[in-house]
Amino acid sequence: MTSAQVEIGDLHPFGGSDVWQLLGTRAATHAGRPFIVWQPYDGQPSRTYTYDEVHREAAATAAGLAARGVSTGDRVLIHMDNCPEFLIAWFACAALGAVAVTTNTRSAVDELAFYADDCRAVGAITQAEYAELVGKAAPGLRFLVSVGGGAEPFDALRADPNDLPKRPIDPLAPCSVQYTSGTTSRPKGVLWTQANALWGARLNAYHETLRPDDCHLVYLPLFHTNALAYSMLASLWVGARLVLVPKWSTSRFAAVSVEHGCTWISLMGLSIRALAGMAPPPGHAYRLFGTGMCDLPFDAAYGVKTIGWWGMTETISHPIVGDAFVPNRSMSMGRPSLSYEVKVVREDGAPVEPDESGELLVRGVRGLSLFAEYLNRPEATAESFDAEGWFRTGDLVTPHADGHLTFENRIKDMLKVGAENVSAAEVERVILGVPGVVEVGVVGRPDDKLDEVAVAFITTTGDDPGLVARIEETCREHLADFKRPRAVYPMTQLPHSTLNKINKVELRKVAGADADRDGAQTRWLTEAMVDPSGEAG
C-alpha cells in the first residue's frame, strides 16, 4: 500500500459533507442545547451559546464577510486568543468556503506580516490588544475587524443570515491553515481540507470515547490543533458541550471544573505540573484526561485514567493513542491507531528492533487523514514524504515488544557527544524519576573535547541541598557516562514557549559555565507572569 491523496470521485467517510453541514446538523438535532460555555476571567458571568445560536451567529458573520467580497477560497486571518468570537469567525469561514488562517497571538510584527503575505489574506479578525499589530503587519488588508475596540467592531460584520451565499458542498475544498514551526527558517502553513477537519472531529471523538453528555474544559489556544480538533471539533461531532476559558488558571481550575461539571481535559505543560501539585477538587466529574503519556502519576488521586497520544498538525488526529478500556504501558504514547499506518526506522530506512529508537513514519491519505499540503511549498510537501508515501515526522520514538511506543525526542534536538548520539528526553526521564524534581530541560553546551555535553536545568518542590547529588547518583546508575549531565542547574523558573513546552533555545543561551543564569531566571519569571498560554498562580 502507498499513501494517496484523496481525489474527486473517491469514496471516503465524508462524501457530501463539510464542516458547515456538520454544524447545521447539530443545530437541528441539538437546538437549545449548550455547545460553548464561555467562562471569562474578568469577573463577568459565564455565557452559554447553544448549537443553533452558534450556527445562526456564524451564518450572520459569514453573510457580512460575503458583503465585503470574501468568497470561496479566500483566506481570512483569525488572530485571537480564546473567546467565542474566534469560533464564530472560524465557522463563518467554513460557511462561505473561505479558509480560516489561525495565527499565534504571541507572534511579532515580522512573523505576522509573513503569515499574512504567505497566505494572501484578504482580511483579518482580531481583538483590541492586537489590532494595531495586525494593522502594521498587514496594511493591505481589505478589512480589519476587532472584538473590544482598536478597529472596526466585530459586530459590524453581522448581516442577515438569509443572505449567506449558496455553494456546493465539497469535502476536498480547503478549510483552514495553521502555521507550524519546524526545521526551516520560516514556519510552514499546514493546509487542511474540509474532510481533514471532519476526520479530526470523528476520530478524536472516537479516541476520547466522547459522549453527548461529556464536557471538555478548553484552555489551550484555539489557534492550535489540540484545542481546535482534539477538543472543539470532537465535541461538535458527538454533540457534547465545551467550557472555553481564556487560558490555564491554576487558581480557578477547581471552581470552573466543578461548577460546569467538566468531564474531559487535554493536559500539557503547566496544567500537568499544577494538577500534580494540588489536591483533586472535591466533587469533580472528570472521567478521562488526555496528554502525551499514558497513566500519569496522579491518576489514582483524581480517580481518572490518562490516555496518552501522539499527533501533529499534519496528522490532524492521533496516529498513536492509548486505550480507555484496556491497560496501557505507563508513560508511553499508546499503540498505533487503527486509522493510520505507523513504522519506526533507522537512518538507513530499515525497521528498528523492539526497544531500539528510530524515526517515526506515518502513512495515511492526504487531504483526509493527513494534511493536504504545505501552503505554497510544493518542494517542502514533497520532501516530507518518502517514495512510498510515508510522512517523515522528525520524531524519535521507541517501539516496545508489547506494542506501545515511547517518545524520545525531536531528531533535531539530539545531542552529539563525541561520536555518540544522546537523547535529551532519555536523560530527562531519568532525572524526573528523582523525588523533588518538578520539571527538567536537558540541552547541550559546547565542549572542547566532545563537541558538546549535556547539562540539565531543573525546578524543584523546595529547597533541598542534597537534591543535585541524588540526581548525579541516579544518572550514574541509569545512564552511560557520555549521557550524564556535566552540570545540574536548579532554577526557580524555566522558560516556556506556547503550550508551555520548555524553551530550549533559551536554555542553550545560558548553558555555559560562566553564563548569567540569575539574570535569565529573573527574565523567565517575569515572562511567566504575562505568558498568555499559562498562569503562574
KANORWO-V809586 format. One record per residue. N is the residue number from 0. RES is the residue in one small letter. NEAR is the number of other C-alpha atoms within 8 Angstrom. Layout:
BEGIN
N&RES&NEAR / N&RES&NEAR
END
This chain:
BEGIN
0&m&2 / 1&t&7 / 2&s&11 / 3&a&8 / 4&q&9 / 5&v&10 / 6&e&6 / 7&i&5 / 8&g&4 / 9&d&6 / 10&l&5 / 11&h&5 / 12&p&4 / 13&f&9 / 14&g&7 / 15&g&7 / 16&s&11 / 17&d&13 / 18&v&12 / 19&w&9 / 20&q&8 / 21&l&10 / 22&l&11 / 23&g&10 / 24&t&8 / 25&r&13 / 26&a&12 / 27&a&8 / 28&t&6 / 29&h&10 / 30&a&10 / 31&g&7 / 32&r&7 / 33&p&10 / 34&f&14 / 35&i&13 / 36&v&13 / 37&w&13 / 38&q&11 / 39&p&10 / 40&y&7 / 41&d&4 / 42&g&5 / 43&q&6 / 44&p&6 / 45&s&8 / 46&r&7 / 47&t&9 / 48&y&11 / 49&t&12 / 50&y&16 / 51&d&13 / 52&e&9 / 53&v&11 / 54&h&12 / 55&r&9 / 56&e&11 / 57&a&13 / 58&a&12 / 59&a&16 / 60&t&15 / 61&a&18 / 62&a&17 / 63&g&13 / 64&l&10 / 65&a&12 / 66&a&7 / 67&r&7 / 68&g&6 / 69&v&11 / 70&s&9 / 71&t&8 / 72&g&8 / 73&d&10 / 74&r&13 / 75&v&14 / 76&l&14 / 77&i&14 / 78&h&13 / 79&m&15 / 80&d&11 / 81&n&12 / 82&c&11 / 83&p&9 / 84&e&7 / 85&f&12 / 86&l&8 / 87&i&12 / 88&a&13 / 89&w&10 / 90&f&12 / 91&a&13 / 92&c&14 / 93&a&13 / 94&a&12 / 95&l&14 / 96&g&13 / 97&a&16 / 98&v&15 / 99&a&14 / 100&v&12 / 101&t&14 / 102&t&14 / 103&n&8 / 104&t&8 / 105&r&4 / 106&s&9 / 107&a&6 / 108&v&10 / 109&d&8 / 110&e&8 / 111&l&13 / 112&a&10 / 113&f&8 / 114&y&10 / 115&a&12 / 116&d&9 / 117&d&7 / 118&c&10 / 119&r&7 / 120&a&12 / 121&v&12 / 122&g&11 / 123&a&14 / 124&i&14 / 125&t&14 / 126&q&15 / 127&a&12 / 128&e&6 / 129&y&11 / 130&a&13 / 131&e&9 / 132&l&8 / 133&v&13 / 134&g&9 / 135&k&8 / 136&a&11 / 137&a&11 / 138&p&7 / 139&g&4 / 140&l&10 / 141&r&6 / 142&f&8 / 143&l&13 / 144&v&14 / 145&s&15 / 146&v&11 / 147&g&7 / 148&g&9 / 149&g&10 / 150&a&9 / 151&e&9 / 152&p&11 / 153&f&10 / 154&d&6 / 155&a&8 / 156&l&13 / 157&r&12 / 158&a&10 / 159&d&9 / 160&p&12 / 161&n&6 / 162&d&7 / 163&l&12 / 164&p&7 / 165&k&4 / 166&r&6 / 167&p&4 / 168&i&7 / 169&d&9 / 170&p&12 / 171&l&11 / 172&a&8 / 173&p&12 / 174&c&15 / 175&s&11 / 176&v&13 / 177&q&13 / 178&y&11 / 179&t&9 / 180&s&8 / 181&g&8 / 182&t&5 / 183&t&6 / 184&s&5 / 185&r&6 / 186&p&9 / 187&k&11 / 188&g&11 / 189&v&15 / 190&l&14 / 191&w&15 / 192&t&16 / 193&q&14 / 194&a&14 / 195&n&14 / 196&a&14 / 197&l&12 / 198&w&12 / 199&g&14 / 200&a&16 / 201&r&11 / 202&l&10 / 203&n&14 / 204&a&14 / 205&y&8 / 206&h&9 / 207&e&9 / 208&t&7 / 209&l&12 / 210&r&8 / 211&p&9 / 212&d&6 / 213&d&11 / 214&c&14 / 215&h&13 / 216&l&14 / 217&v&13 / 218&y&11 / 219&l&11 / 220&p&11 / 221&l&11 / 222&f&12 / 223&h&11 / 224&t&11 / 225&n&10 / 226&a&14 / 227&l&11 / 228&a&15 / 229&y&14 / 230&s&14 / 231&m&12 / 232&l&14 / 233&a&16 / 234&s&17 / 235&l&13 / 236&w&11 / 237&v&10 / 238&g&11 / 239&a&14 / 240&r&15 / 241&l&14 / 242&v&14 / 243&l&14 / 244&v&14 / 245&p&11 / 246&k&12 / 247&w&13 / 248&s&10 / 249&t&10 / 250&s&6 / 251&r&7 / 252&f&9 / 253&a&10 / 254&a&8 / 255&v&8 / 256&s&12 / 257&v&12 / 258&e&6 / 259&h&8 / 260&g&10 / 261&c&15 / 262&t&12 / 263&w&13 / 264&i&12 / 265&s&11 / 266&l&9 / 267&m&10 / 268&g&9 / 269&l&9 / 270&s&10 / 271&i&9 / 272&r&9 / 273&a&9 / 274&l&10 / 275&a&8 / 276&g&6 / 277&m&6 / 278&a&6 / 279&p&9 / 280&p&8 / 281&p&4 / 282&g&5 / 283&h&11 / 284&a&9 / 285&y&11 / 286&r&9 / 287&l&11 / 288&f&13 / 289&g&13 / 290&t&12 / 291&g&11 / 292&m&14 / 293&c&17 / 294&d&13 / 295&l&9 / 296&p&6 / 297&f&8 / 298&d&11 / 299&a&8 / 300&a&8 / 301&y&7 / 302&g&7 / 303&v&11 / 304&k&11 / 305&t&13 / 306&i&18 / 307&g&16 / 308&w&16 / 309&w&10 / 310&g&10 / 311&m&9 / 312&t&12 / 313&e&7 / 314&t&11 / 315&i&16 / 316&s&14 / 317&h&12 / 318&p&15 / 319&i&13 / 320&v&15 / 321&g&12 / 322&d&10 / 323&a&9 / 324&f&4 / 325&v&5 / 326&p&6 / 327&n&11 / 328&r&9 / 329&s&8 / 330&m&10 / 331&s&14 / 332&m&17 / 333&g&18 / 334&r&10 / 335&p&11 / 336&s&10 / 337&l&5 / 338&s&7 / 339&y&11 / 340&e&11 / 341&v&10 / 342&k&8 / 343&v&14 / 344&v&13 / 345&r&11 / 346&e&7 / 347&d&5 / 348&g&6 / 349&a&7 / 350&p&8 / 351&v&10 / 352&e&6 / 353&p&8 / 354&d&8 / 355&e&8 / 356&s&12 / 357&g&12 / 358&e&15 / 359&l&14 / 360&l&12 / 361&v&13 / 362&r&12 / 363&g&13 / 364&v&11 / 365&r&13 / 366&g&15 / 367&l&14 / 368&s&14 / 369&l&12 / 370&f&16 / 371&a&12 / 372&e&12 / 373&y&12 / 374&l&11 / 375&n&5 / 376&r&9 / 377&p&9 / 378&e&6 / 379&a&8 / 380&t&10 / 381&a&8 / 382&e&7 / 383&s&9 / 384&f&11 / 385&d&10 / 386&a&5 / 387&e&7 / 388&g&10 / 389&w&13 / 390&f&10 / 391&r&11 / 392&t&9 / 393&g&9 / 394&d&11 / 395&l&13 / 396&v&14 / 397&t&14 / 398&p&14 / 399&h&10 / 400&a&7 / 401&d&4 / 402&g&7 / 403&h&14 / 404&l&13 / 405&t&12 / 406&f&11 / 407&e&13 / 408&n&12 / 409&r&9 / 410&i&9 / 411&k&6 / 412&d&8 / 413&m&11 / 414&l&13 / 415&k&11 / 416&v&14 / 417&g&8 / 418&a&5 / 419&e&7 / 420&n&8 / 421&v&11 / 422&s&11 / 423&a&15 / 424&a&10 / 425&e&9 / 426&v&13 / 427&e&11 / 428&r&8 / 429&v&11 / 430&i&12 / 431&l&11 / 432&g&7 / 433&v&10 / 434&p&5 / 435&g&9 / 436&v&13 / 437&v&10 / 438&e&8 / 439&v&12 / 440&g&12 / 441&v&14 / 442&v&13 / 443&g&11 / 444&r&11 / 445&p&8 / 446&d&8 / 447&d&6 / 448&k&5 / 449&l&8 / 450&d&10 / 451&e&13 / 452&v&16 / 453&a&16 / 454&v&14 / 455&a&12 / 456&f&13 / 457&i&14 / 458&t&13 / 459&t&12 / 460&t&7 / 461&g&5 / 462&d&5 / 463&d&6 / 464&p&5 / 465&g&6 / 466&l&8 / 467&v&9 / 468&a&7 / 469&r&9 / 470&i&10 / 471&e&10 / 472&e&8 / 473&t&11 / 474&c&13 / 475&r&10 / 476&e&6 / 477&h&7 / 478&l&9 / 479&a&7 / 480&d&6 / 481&f&8 / 482&k&11 / 483&r&12 / 484&p&12 / 485&r&7 / 486&a&7 / 487&v&10 / 488&y&8 / 489&p&9 / 490&m&10 / 491&t&8 / 492&q&8 / 493&l&13 / 494&p&12 / 495&h&10 / 496&s&8 / 497&t&6 / 498&l&11 / 499&n&11 / 500&k&8 / 501&i&9 / 502&n&10 / 503&k&10 / 504&v&6 / 505&e&8 / 506&l&12 / 507&r&11 / 508&k&8 / 509&v&10 / 510&a&11 / 511&g&9 / 512&a&4 / 513&d&4 / 514&a&8 / 515&d&7 / 516&r&7 / 517&d&6 / 518&g&7 / 519&a&9 / 520&q&12 / 521&t&8 / 522&r&8 / 523&w&11 / 524&l&11 / 525&t&8 / 526&e&9 / 527&a&12 / 528&m&8 / 529&v&7 / 530&d&8 / 531&p&6 / 532&s&11 / 533&g&12 / 534&e&13 / 535&a&7 / 536&g&5
END
